[in-house]
Amino acid sequence: MGLMGAITKTVFFAVPVSATFFDLFGTVVAVEGVSMQPALNPEDNGKLNTDYVFLNRWSANGLQFQRGEIVSLVSPSNPSQRYIKRIVALEGDTIKTLSYKHKLVLVPSGHCWVEGDHHGRSVDSNFFGPISMGMITGKARYIVWPPHRWGRLEVQEPDSDRVYQSRACFCD
């Protein structure tokens, strides 16, 4: 087998294996915009930085989420668009909204309430309401680029004056 045959064999093996890995386990994505400031894309001397984060897709498969996690989700209004937001409330919680059509919303079963950290500069649940947890495609775990921002993304509990957590169990 010649060099060309070896390269072809490697490509036909590596591409599907790599695609499967990134689809199932995780991938690195660029975060665009200011909606998650100051946690992501902070300004430095008036210039907007772009953070790249590792999205753990595997951990989102079980639909087990906690308040304060940063997640990637499919846009409810445009399936080809993805958002990165923080989970503020989970199913059964009542949330005091910032600008939604209802002041108080009971988050339905199988749904959550997501918001950008930079209120007023984010298209989030205050715009489109609670989202199905099935729309979440990954959990943002680490900033991987730029190097001076490397680190784990922290879970930040939402303001306790906005979220009234359910004491009920939604068990099957």
Protein Blocks (a to p, Z undefined) as FASTA:
>chain_A
ZZklmmmmmmmmmmmmmmmmmmmnoccdddedjklpckgopaeehiacdddddddfklmm
nopacehiacddddfklmkbccddddfbdehiacddfkbcbfbdcddehiacdddfbghi
accfklnopadfklpgbdcfbdcbdfklgccdddddddfklpccdfbdcdZZ
